[in-house]
Amino acid sequence: MWSAPTTTPADRKELLRILIEDVTVAVEGGSEIVNVDITWAGGHRTSGKAVRPVGRLDQLSYYPASAPASRNSPAPGATARRSPAR
């Protein structure tokens, strides 16, 4: 039924509205990781994780581990700056 050529996007949307009872989305802190819980009609639950875009590098869940390395290494293609001669 779902993949039948006669099933329209509106039909699929209506099916999902009938089958899904609740969706809970919770961001882990301020990170890019999102926990998603779907409660289906009948009570079964499906859980998963998704990734959302963030506005700053320090919001990434792995930022604290990668921050010291990125501060000490030059950006790709960067050249060293020299202080003006005195």
C-alpha positions as CSV (number, residue, x, y, z in Angstrom):
1,M,0.0,0.0,0.0
2,W,2.7,2.5,1.0
3,S,4.7,2.1,-2.2
4,A,1.7,1.6,-4.5
5,P,1.8,4.0,-7.5
6,T,-1.8,5.0,-6.6
7,T,-0.8,6.1,-3.0
8,T,-0.4,9.9,-2.9
9,P,1.8,11.9,-0.5
10,A,-1.4,13.0,1.2
11,D,-2.5,9.4,1.7
12,R,0.9,8.6,3.2
13,K,0.6,11.6,5.6
14,E,-2.8,10.4,6.7
15,L,-1.5,6.9,7.3
16,L,1.2,8.2,9.5
17,R,-1.3,10.4,11.4
18,I,-3.3,7.2,12.1
19,L,-0.3,5.0,13.0
20,I,1.7,7.4,15.2
21,E,0.4,8.4,18.6
22,D,3.2,10.6,19.8
23,V,6.7,11.8,18.8
24,T,9.1,13.1,21.5
25,V,12.3,15.0,20.4
26,A,14.9,15.9,23.1
27,V,18.2,17.6,22.4
28,E,21.2,16.3,24.4
29,G,22.2,19.5,26.2
30,G,22.9,22.1,23.5
31,S,24.6,19.6,21.2
32,E,23.9,18.3,17.7
33,I,22.5,15.0,19.1
34,V,18.8,14.6,19.2
35,N,16.9,11.7,20.8
36,V,13.7,10.8,19.0
37,D,11.0,8.5,20.5
38,I,8.0,7.5,18.5
39,T,5.0,6.0,20.2
40,W,2.9,4.0,17.8
41,A,-0.8,3.4,18.0
42,G,-1.0,0.3,20.2
43,G,1.8,1.4,22.5
44,H,4.9,0.1,20.8
45,R,7.9,2.5,21.0
46,T,10.7,3.1,18.6
47,S,13.7,5.1,19.7
48,G,16.6,6.6,17.8
49,K,19.1,9.4,17.5
50,A,19.3,12.1,14.9
51,V,21.8,14.9,14.2
52,R,20.7,18.5,14.0
53,P,22.7,21.5,12.7
54,V,24.2,23.7,15.3
55,G,25.3,27.3,15.0
56,R,28.7,27.1,16.9
57,L,31.5,24.6,17.1
58,D,31.3,24.5,20.9
59,Q,27.8,23.0,20.6
60,L,29.2,19.8,19.0
61,S,29.2,16.9,21.4
62,Y,32.8,16.0,20.5
63,Y,34.1,19.7,20.7
64,P,35.8,19.5,24.1
65,A,37.9,16.5,22.9
66,S,38.9,18.1,19.6
67,A,39.3,21.8,20.8
68,P,42.9,21.6,22.1
69,A,44.1,20.0,18.9
70,S,42.3,22.5,16.6
71,R,43.7,25.4,18.6
72,N,47.3,24.3,18.2
73,S,47.2,23.3,14.5
74,P,46.9,25.7,11.6
75,A,43.8,25.7,9.4
76,P,44.2,23.7,6.2
77,G,46.0,25.9,3.6
78,A,47.0,28.4,6.2
79,T,50.5,29.9,6.2
80,A,52.4,31.0,9.3
81,R,52.3,34.7,10.1
82,R,55.5,36.5,11.0
83,S,55.7,39.5,13.3
84,P,56.9,42.7,11.5
85,A,60.6,43.3,11.9
86,R,61.4,46.0,14.4
